[in-house]
């Protein structure tokens, strides 16, 4: 099973789903569903996750918050539904 880009970036930042959940106030199960493409999150929630991951990745200068959150297509990340 191949990890999603979101999960890869989270792991690259040294975060588990549970640690990311504690840092963002989002359920670990919601993070799992989002990473696996099974749910979409509200833009504010995605931004909160992105800020935490970006903070952890600040030692990796080539990674921007938009790359973390959306990959190459930022417009596709938001559907306004949050679990």
Residue pairs with C-beta under 8 A, 6 or more apart in sequence:
3 11
4 35
4 36
4 37
5 71
6 34
6 35
6 68
7 35
7 36
9 53
9 57
9 63
9 68
10 16
10 17
10 20
10 31
10 35
10 53
12 57
12 60
13 53
13 56
13 57
14 56
15 23
15 52
15 53
15 56
17 28
17 31
17 32
17 35
18 28
20 26
20 28
20 31
20 49
20 52
20 53
21 27
21 28
21 30
21 31
23 52
24 31
24 45
24 48
24 49
24 52
25 48
26 45
26 48
26 49
27 83
30 39
30 41
30 82
30 83
31 49
33 39
33 83
34 40
34 41
34 49
39 81
39 82
39 83
40 77
40 78
40 79
40 80
40 81
40 82
41 49
41 81
41 82
41 83
42 78
42 80
42 81
42 82
43 77
43 78
43 80
45 82
46 69
46 77
46 78
47 69
49 69
50 65
50 68
50 69
51 65
53 68
54 63
54 64
54 65
54 68
57 63
57 68
66 74
69 77
70 76
70 77
